[in-house]
Amino acid sequence: MTLIILQRDTGSALVFLSFILVLYREGLTPLVLVLGILAIAIFVMTLVFGVLNFGIAVGVLLLIFYAFSYTNKKILLPSFITAVGVILFSLSVQFIFKSVLQEHQQKRILVTLNLLEDKKGAGYNVDQAKIAIGSGGISGKGFLNGSHTKGDFIPEQTTDFIFCTIGEEGGWLISSLTIALFVAFILRLYHLASRAKKKYKRIFIFSLASILFFHLAVNIGMTIGLMPVIGIPLPLISYGGSSILAFSLFIFTALKMDATRDQDLQSTYS
């Protein structure tokens, strides 16, 4: 991740976070996932409400908690330490946001949180994508009949924003079908991984399922404005030779691993 970030490709680096799901499936404590989700929540709330307001809210919650549990002294100290840790992390958010993230990344996050309106700049892609998807209605405008996508109003509509083309031309029905097929495929991979006889094969197929899930959630999420814009494709649909080749090799390898599971079982008993 560090090497990729140094090349200023944060989107590709974030894909590696999907392996947290694999580690969790293989025995990683759920505390790591909980702390990660809390860190994201604190980051967002600090940006939305400000450091001072968020700190006051945490202090008030700590006082309320103390009022109802002051007799149980065992949990008071851990609660106080947790509150101090949350406030300190909140204080560091502004530094991380201003000093670590690049300017265009800052704008994309602010646009997603509705803290910045920049429809001609950082928010242009998402705004046009939502217009295209919304105009598709229930059944869509028909194959190659999307006026918004045919007019090239949406940059990267064949790669990162391919889902807006699906939404405009196929409407809610084809969009829902696309998501359902991806979900079914990911669940099928989860099933294949669960019945693998060797640990390496199980982890490999779980990794594929996790990467597909991350790409699906982030790509569609950014297209409909639920997530900041991150330059990653929609697997097997976005235009791009390297992406399709990499996912194809990944999928065919996983299928080959599953096809040889009976041989793994025989070698185990022998």
Summary of the structure (lengths in Angstrom):
residues: 270
radius of gyration: 22.6
end to end distance: 40.9
largest distance: 68.5
contacts: 781
relative contact order: 0.09
helix: 73%
strand: 0%
